Amino acid sequence: MTVFRKEFLWGGATAANQCEGAWDVDGKGPSVPDMMTGGSYTTPRRITRQTEEGTYYPSHEAIDFYHHYEEDIALFAEMGFRCFRLSINWTRIFPTGEEEEPNEAGLAFYDRVFDCCRKYDIEPLVTISHYELPYALVEKYNGWADRRVIDCYEKYCKVLFRRYRDKVKLWLTFNEINCAAFPGGAVLGVSTIRGYSGSFPMDDDDPAERFLALHHQFVASARVVRYAHEHYPEFKMGNMICFLAAYPYSCHPDDMIKTQKHMQMMNWFCGDVQVRGEYPGYAKRYFEEHGIRIRMEEGDLEEIKHGTVDFYTFSYYMSSCVSTDPSLEHTGGNLMGGVKNPWLKASDWGWQIDPKGLRWTLNEIYDRYRIPLMVVENGLGAYDEKDADGKIHDSYRIDYLRQHIEQMKEAVSDGVDLMGYTPWGCIDLVSASTGEMAKRYGFIYVNKFDDGTGDLSRERKDSFYWYQKVIESNGEDLS
């Protein structure tokens, strides 16, 4: 008997700012990623207030999906994709975020993309905002720290809903919204990013400003979810959480309590607001203990209460441990690392590989919320090198994905309502954290390198054919 439902949404995921390129084409304005230089595992990216001549900005060309989308979507269809998670570049639609009328050339581009998906019966899953805040809103309003950005976002969403109502049914309001609960402010566009040069998560942090900005995103998300429910009942509206599974390093009660607090504020807080519709008690205590007072306006909590999402999506790459012992070895991770788990191996970038943690995570989330779930990011960033035959034999990626799909099957057998799976970077693209191309995730190799060179040609990796077989068998053939 097949474990996954017949209509399971197999596919892959990308983000506009990491794949589209064409950063100033057809009326597009600059977004925050367009002002971010290249970096590496050891050299942090910088954010410049103006583009610097002679400096490499990875998002400016990226892999040029803007001019290659037909080829790329055809390759996705060849793999058998039923779903393609992509994002819309806000500044293609409103170059500064404040225009009265949207940019028609930008809207027409996504019409073409969605029509291409329809040609192959691929369901678009659209992230409305995936780290691409218009840079003009950073300079003018201090990004999401200003309530006026809520109105800009609301206007942007209404344009998208009206334009694509017959082409898109599945929407996510913000990518990894809980990243705003981590130190720093790059995803929020707050003042700390202006001319920033340092590590990510950002070491220059104002928690009060950050949680105010996050509150504004909660209100914005709730407003557009409620609007969609009222005007487009055929839509399904979801959230998206960066889930950072954490285990106590030991069974010492202090480690248990510290892990619980970590899980609450890092993983559960934003989901509790967006699914349950209210600020949880532990968050109120956290704010009180850290001297954080959020300036809410009348009606904000009512908006949040009535703007809850229909399904819950999340990224899962790794897990880490939590301990009260400061002498223990730490390891890197997706936006945040943690104490190294001695039972786990790690990727080339130090991210600990924990397939069984995905089963645990799925069960924990579903037990808490009881709404449909979807894994919308999961994958292995690795150095891919061509073998003597000119091909990429990425058995390490296949092993990683196989083990995670096996654990998804276990979670479904446990009773979890799982809608689909869209591994991250189904085609090689720019790394958000480092700006590298060398950190490759895709089933499809793109001839593009960290210095900006490359002819942008596409090639199938071994994992391409493996995933094709997985989809065709609805997850039964993982060999």
DRENDREN-130548 format. One line per 2 residues: for each residue x, y, z of C-alpha. Coordinates in pm, 1 decimal. Layout:
DRENDREN-130548
X/Y/Z  ... .
END
This chain:
DRENDREN-130548
0.0/0.0/0.0  128.6/344.7/-94.8 .
204.2/558.5/210.0  173.8/899.5/45.2 .
-164.4/1019.2/-73.8  -237.8/989.5/-445.5 .
-233.2/1368.4/-494.3  88.9/1418.4/-292.8 .
263.9/1734.8/-413.1  611.2/1625.8/-520.7 .
825.6/1906.8/-652.9  1102.4/2150.0/-571.3 .
1160.2/2497.0/-430.4  1339.4/2817.8/-531.5 .
1339.1/3186.0/-435.1  1322.2/3471.4/-683.9 .
1615.9/3664.8/-543.4  1837.7/3354.8/-557.1 .
1757.1/3239.5/-908.5  1589.8/3502.3/-1129.4 .
1868.7/3750.5/-1195.9  1762.9/4032.1/-1432.4 .
1779.3/4255.5/-1126.6  1718.8/4582.3/-1314.1 .
1534.0/4451.7/-1619.5  1183.6/4554.1/-1731.4 .
1133.8/4812.6/-1458.8  1241.6/4604.8/-1158.3 .
1369.2/4801.9/-859.7  1644.5/4701.3/-615.2 .
1555.9/4471.1/-324.9  1761.7/4401.8/-13.4 .
1937.7/4096.6/-171.2  2036.7/4311.9/-470.0 .
2250.9/4516.9/-230.9  2425.1/4209.6/-83.9 .
2773.8/4124.3/-205.0  2913.7/3778.5/-255.1 .
3073.0/3595.1/35.9  3180.6/3249.1/141.0 .
3175.9/3006.3/432.8  3458.7/3206.6/591.4 .
3400.9/3556.7/446.7  3072.8/3728.6/535.3 .
2856.2/3907.1/279.9  2821.0/4285.4/298.0 .
2515.8/4503.7/244.9  2592.6/4826.5/61.0 .
2367.7/5132.2/48.4  2454.3/5180.6/-319.3 .
2593.5/4927.8/-561.4  2971.6/4951.7/-580.4 .
3143.9/4938.6/-914.3  3366.5/4633.9/-944.3 .
3189.3/4450.1/-660.7  3012.7/4119.9/-726.3 .
2643.6/4100.9/-634.9  2526.6/3740.9/-686.1 .
2154.5/3818.1/-722.5  2209.2/4052.1/-1016.9 .
2238.5/3760.4/-1257.2  2200.6/3457.1/-1027.9 .
2118.5/3167.9/-1265.5  1907.0/3394.6/-1490.0 .
1582.4/3204.1/-1442.4  1421.5/3520.6/-1582.5 .
1541.4/3423.8/-1929.8  1563.8/3045.3/-1875.2 .
1231.7/2973.2/-1703.8  1087.9/2774.7/-1996.7 .
1392.0/2547.9/-2009.5  1396.8/2506.9/-1632.7 .
1026.6/2431.6/-1592.1  1050.2/2180.5/-1877.7 .
1326.3/2005.5/-1680.9  1108.4/2009.8/-1367.9 .
829.6/1853.1/-1571.9  1069.9/1588.9/-1700.1 .
1136.3/1493.4/-1338.3  760.9/1469.6/-1289.5 .
703.0/1771.1/-1065.2  345.9/1814.1/-948.0 .
431.5/2132.4/-758.1  681.7/2414.3/-800.5 .
742.9/2639.8/-503.5  863.8/2978.6/-621.8 .
848.6/3333.4/-496.1  751.4/3661.1/-658.1 .
1004.0/3941.1/-658.1  819.6/4227.3/-487.0 .
1025.2/4491.2/-672.3  922.0/4350.4/-1010.1 .
566.6/4445.0/-921.1  630.3/4763.0/-716.6 .
990.1/4881.9/-775.9  1000.6/5093.4/-458.9 .
703.3/4934.3/-285.0  505.9/5259.4/-295.0 .
394.3/5308.3/-656.7  24.4/5370.1/-711.7 .
10.6/5127.8/-1003.5  198.3/4798.6/-1043.5 .
463.9/4739.4/-1306.4  289.5/4558.7/-1591.2 .
610.6/4406.5/-1727.3  671.0/4235.0/-1394.0 .
316.5/4103.2/-1373.0  338.6/3974.8/-1730.8 .
657.4/3782.0/-1649.4  483.5/3579.7/-1379.5 .
187.0/3526.3/-1609.9  429.0/3356.2/-1846.4 .
584.9/3151.4/-1565.8  248.1/3032.3/-1433.5 .
123.7/2955.8/-1785.2  436.2/2746.0/-1839.5 .
363.5/2557.0/-1516.8  6.2/2496.3/-1628.9 .
131.7/2359.4/-1960.8  294.9/2076.1/-1764.2 .
21.7/2040.8/-1498.4  254.0/2175.0/-1229.3 .
80.4/2344.1/-934.0  251.4/2671.1/-832.8 .
305.4/2723.1/-461.1  384.5/3093.6/-431.7 .
577.2/3258.1/-151.1  463.6/3620.5/-157.0 .
766.8/3756.5/29.3  1091.4/3559.0/36.4 .
1361.2/3793.7/172.8  1320.6/4049.4/-107.6 .
1189.2/4362.3/65.2  1219.2/4668.0/-163.9 .
1538.2/4844.9/-61.1  1363.7/5181.1/-92.2 .
1146.6/5083.5/206.3  1461.9/5020.8/411.0 .
1596.4/5368.5/346.2  1264.6/5551.3/380.2 .
1085.8/5363.0/657.5  1342.2/5141.5/831.5 .
1175.0/4840.8/673.2  920.8/4644.3/872.3 .
986.4/4850.1/1184.9  741.9/5104.0/1036.7 .
370.7/5020.5/1020.7  338.4/5186.8/681.7 .
511.0/4887.0/525.2  204.7/4679.3/621.2 .
-0.3/4887.5/378.6  261.9/4845.1/104.6 .
254.0/4469.2/149.6  -124.3/4457.3/157.7 .
-147.3/4651.0/-169.6  111.0/4418.6/-326.2 .
-82.8/4107.9/-219.0  -415.5/4235.2/-346.9 .
-260.3/4295.8/-687.9  -120.0/3941.4/-694.3 .
-447.5/3783.3/-585.0  -649.8/3972.1/-842.8 .
-405.7/3905.9/-1126.4  -335.0/3537.1/-1063.6 .
-658.2/3413.6/-907.6  -707.1/3163.9/-1191.7 .
-344.2/3048.4/-1193.2  -237.6/3017.6/-827.7 .
-432.6/2856.1/-544.1  -158.9/2792.1/-285.7 .
5.1/3092.9/-117.3  258.9/3144.5/162.8 .
266.9/3492.1/316.3  630.4/3512.1/438.4 .
927.8/3282.2/403.3  1071.9/3157.1/732.7 .
897.7/3433.6/925.7  1047.7/3307.7/1253.0 .
1393.5/3419.1/1138.3  1289.5/3755.3/1279.0 .
1301.2/3592.6/1622.9  1676.9/3540.6/1575.2 .
1933.2/3815.6/1640.9  1975.7/4051.2/1347.4 .
1741.7/4219.6/1103.4  1837.7/4142.4/745.0 .
1505.8/3975.2/660.7  1314.0/4265.9/816.6 .
1503.6/4547.0/646.9  1557.6/4734.1/973.7 .
1827.4/4997.5/1010.0  2097.0/4757.6/1128.9 .
2142.7/4629.7/771.8  2243.7/4962.0/616.7 .
2604.0/4926.8/511.8  2633.1/4613.5/725.1 .
2946.6/4402.5/707.1  2960.3/4106.9/942.6 .
2836.5/3758.8/1014.1  2484.7/3625.2/964.5 .
2280.5/3610.2/1184.1  2371.5/3973.6/1233.6 .
2570.2/4065.3/1539.8  2432.8/4421.1/1556.2 .
2088.3/4370.5/1701.0  1803.8/4567.0/1858.7 .
1555.7/4308.5/1994.9  1282.3/4565.4/2063.0 .
1296.8/4694.9/1705.8  1316.8/4341.7/1568.4 .
1009.9/4209.5/1751.2  814.1/4523.0/1660.9 .
897.5/4457.6/1296.0  793.1/4095.0/1337.1 .
464.1/4206.4/1492.5  399.7/4416.3/1182.7 .
459.4/4107.8/968.2  211.1/3912.8/1181.0 .
-50.3/4182.8/1124.1  26.7/4200.9/752.4 .
4.5/3823.1/713.9  -322.4/3803.4/907.1 .
-477.7/4085.1/704.8  -404.1/3928.3/367.3 .
-504.9/3579.3/483.8  -835.9/3717.3/603.5 .
-878.3/3915.0/280.4  -808.7/3604.7/72.5 .
-1057.0/3398.0/274.3  -1325.4/3661.0/220.1 .
-1263.6/3736.2/-148.7  -1097.2/3422.2/-286.9 .
-1234.8/3122.5/-96.9  -1067.0/2888.2/-345.0 .
-726.0/2996.4/-214.5  -535.1/2803.8/52.4 .
-316.8/3029.4/264.1  -11.6/2899.1/449.0 .
274.3/3015.8/665.7  640.1/2910.1/643.7 .
870.2/2839.5/937.4  1244.1/2772.5/951.1 .
1228.7/2472.4/1183.0  1545.4/2425.4/1382.8 .
1499.0/2100.2/1569.3  1684.0/2101.8/1902.2 .
1754.5/1828.4/2153.4  1879.4/1862.3/2512.2 .
2248.6/1770.2/2513.3  2192.5/1584.5/2839.7 .
1906.0/1483.3/3063.6  2007.3/1743.8/3320.6 .
1690.7/1941.5/3408.3  1865.9/2269.7/3325.8 .
1936.4/2143.8/2972.3  1574.2/2033.8/2940.3 .
1439.2/2374.4/3042.9  1684.2/2563.3/2821.1 .
1588.6/2344.1/2523.8  1220.4/2403.2/2590.6 .
1272.8/2779.3/2594.8  1478.3/2759.4/2275.6 .
1205.9/2560.0/2101.7  937.6/2798.3/2218.7 .
1089.8/3120.6/2088.4  1277.1/2984.4/1787.1 .
1028.4/2732.6/1649.1  685.1/2757.0/1810.9 .
630.7/3129.4/1865.6  551.0/3233.4/1507.8 .
349.5/2918.7/1436.8  144.2/2973.6/1751.1 .
60.2/3327.5/1638.6  -18.7/3232.7/1277.6 .
-203.4/2905.5/1344.4  -358.9/2963.1/1688.1 .
-413.9/3334.5/1636.4  -265.8/3473.3/1955.4 .
55.9/3558.8/2131.8  149.2/3267.5/2364.4 .
214.5/3319.6/2733.9  580.5/3216.2/2714.0 .
643.0/3494.9/2457.9  488.5/3752.8/2689.3 .
722.1/3639.2/2966.5  1019.1/3652.2/2727.8 .
935.8/4010.8/2632.8  897.1/4110.2/2995.1 .
1228.1/3952.8/3097.3  1411.9/4117.3/2807.1 .
1257.9/4460.9/2844.5  1072.4/4441.2/2512.3 .
749.2/4638.4/2474.5  571.7/4602.4/2141.3 .
372.1/4907.3/2034.6  49.6/4749.1/1916.9 .
-243.4/4943.6/1778.5  -606.9/4881.0/1858.4 .
-734.7/4599.0/1643.6  -397.3/4429.0/1586.8 .
-473.7/4130.3/1807.5  -817.7/4099.3/1652.6 .
-657.8/4092.5/1306.6  -419.0/3818.0/1418.4 .
-703.5/3618.8/1573.5  -905.8/3615.3/1252.2 .
-620.3/3575.4/1002.9  -499.8/3224.8/1080.4 .
-354.2/3005.6/807.6  -501.4/2694.8/643.8 .
-184.7/2486.8/629.0  162.3/2492.5/782.6 .
483.3/2468.3/582.8  841.8/2459.9/700.2 .
1205.4/2411.9/608.2  1403.8/2129.0/762.9 .
1773.2/2075.5/700.8  1934.3/1977.2/1030.0 .
1915.5/1960.5/1406.7  2142.9/2064.2/1690.2 .
2167.1/2034.4/2067.2  2116.1/2281.5/2351.2 .
2320.4/2284.9/2669.5  2400.1/2503.4/2967.3 .
2765.7/2400.2/2940.1  2953.5/2677.8/2752.2 .
3260.7/2460.2/2695.3  3090.2/2222.8/2449.6 .
3174.4/2230.6/2078.3  2935.8/2423.7/1854.7 .
2845.5/2365.2/1491.3  2697.9/2576.6/1212.0 .
2351.3/2559.0/1068.4  2065.8/2713.3/872.8 .
2072.3/3070.4/1012.2  2153.6/2938.1/1359.3 .
2377.5/2656.8/1477.8  2401.1/2495.3/1816.6 .
2589.6/2245.7/2027.5  2732.6/1961.4/1820.9 .
2549.6/1630.6/1844.6  2806.5/1348.9/1878.6 .
2568.3/1100.5/1715.7  2537.3/1286.0/1384.2 .
2749.9/1345.3/1074.8  2763.6/1686.9/907.4 .
2759.6/1839.2/557.8  3050.1/2026.4/394.2 .
2914.1/2340.3/559.5  2893.6/2187.1/907.6 .
2515.0/2133.1/907.9  2434.5/1817.2/1103.3 .
2242.0/1556.1/905.4  1948.5/1416.6/1100.3 .
1678.7/1240.2/893.4  1502.3/1096.8/1198.6 .
1474.1/1449.9/1330.5  1235.4/1519.3/1041.5 .
1000.4/1244.1/1158.2  1016.5/1384.7/1513.0 .
954.7/1736.5/1380.7  655.8/1636.4/1168.4 .
495.1/1460.1/1461.4  559.5/1749.5/1699.5 .
413.4/2008.4/1461.3  109.3/1801.9/1368.6 .
30.9/1710.4/1728.9  41.4/2080.4/1815.2 .
-166.2/2227.0/1530.3  -367.5/1951.2/1358.8 .
-368.3/2118.5/1017.8  -209.3/1988.7/694.3 .
170.1/2013.6/677.7  415.8/2047.2/391.2 .
794.5/2021.2/385.6  882.7/2304.3/147.7 .
1260.7/2309.4/196.5  1499.7/2022.3/261.7 .
1824.3/1935.7/92.5  2199.5/1898.7/99.2 .
2432.3/2182.6/7.3  2752.7/2027.1/-126.0 .
3049.4/2076.6/-355.3  2949.1/1906.7/-680.2 .
3236.9/1812.4/-908.9  3219.3/1648.1/-1248.2 .
3363.7/1299.2/-1276.8  3592.8/1180.5/-1556.0 .
3288.4/1114.1/-1772.9  3177.6/1476.2/-1741.7 .
2877.0/1386.0/-1525.9  2789.5/1468.5/-1165.9 .
2739.2/1152.3/-962.0  2587.4/1302.0/-647.3 .
2516.3/983.8/-454.1  2563.0/1180.5/-128.2 .
2261.5/1397.8/-218.3  2053.8/1094.6/-310.7 .
2141.4/931.3/23.5  2043.0/1246.6/214.3 .
1709.2/1284.1/37.1  1629.7/911.4/49.7 .
1675.9/901.5/424.7  1455.4/1207.0/475.6 .
1178.6/1072.1/251.6  1190.9/743.5/444.5 .
1131.0/936.9/764.8  846.5/1132.5/604.8 .
684.6/798.4/526.5  723.6/698.3/890.7 .
558.7/1025.2/998.0  265.4/969.7/762.3 .
226.1/619.0/905.9  231.9/784.6/1250.3 .
-78.2/978.2/1141.8  69.2/1307.6/1017.8 .
-133.9/1482.8/744.8  143.2/1561.2/495.1 .
51.9/1743.4/172.6  377.1/1745.0/-17.5 .
752.0/1780.3/-43.7  951.9/2042.3/-235.0 .
1326.7/1999.8/-173.8  1528.4/2319.0/-168.4 .
1719.9/2437.9/-468.9  1579.3/2185.3/-713.0 .
1812.1/2365.8/-952.7  2147.1/2511.2/-840.0 .
2108.9/2870.3/-723.5  2275.0/3139.9/-512.7 .
2313.7/3061.4/-142.1  2124.6/3312.3/70.8 .
2365.9/3299.0/363.5  2697.7/3312.3/178.4 .
2612.0/3423.7/-175.1  2798.8/3124.2/-314.1 .
2722.2/2908.0/-614.4  2966.8/2643.9/-486.9 .
2711.9/2540.4/-224.2  2492.0/2342.0/-460.9 .
2158.4/2181.2/-379.7  2003.0/2110.3/-716.5 .
1903.8/1809.6/-919.1  2011.8/2029.0/-1210.0 .
2366.3/2164.3/-1237.8  2403.1/2523.6/-1354.2 .
2732.9/2629.9/-1506.9  2784.0/2936.5/-1287.4 .
3061.8/3003.4/-1037.5  3140.4/3217.4/-734.3 .
3323.7/3481.1/-938.2  3021.9/3530.9/-1163.6 .
3163.9/3340.3/-1460.4  2989.8/3055.0/-1639.9 .
2773.8/3005.8/-1947.0  2458.0/2923.7/-1744.5 .
2408.0/2591.7/-1923.1  2199.8/2330.2/-1743.7 .
2288.0/1962.4/-1690.5  2108.5/1676.9/-1518.3 .
2281.8/1521.2/-1216.0  2234.9/1158.3/-1109.6 .
1989.2/1285.3/-847.6  1768.6/1417.8/-1130.8 .
1698.2/1065.0/-1256.0  1666.4/928.8/-903.5 .
1404.4/1189.4/-805.6  1221.2/1125.7/-1131.6 .
1184.5/761.8/-1023.5  1076.1/861.8/-672.2 .
797.2/1083.5/-804.3  683.7/828.7/-1062.4 .
646.0/568.2/-788.5  488.0/817.2/-546.3 .
775.5/766.3/-305.9  774.2/388.0/-310.0 .
1092.5/334.4/-511.5  1377.8/501.9/-323.7 .
1653.7/275.7/-453.1 .
END
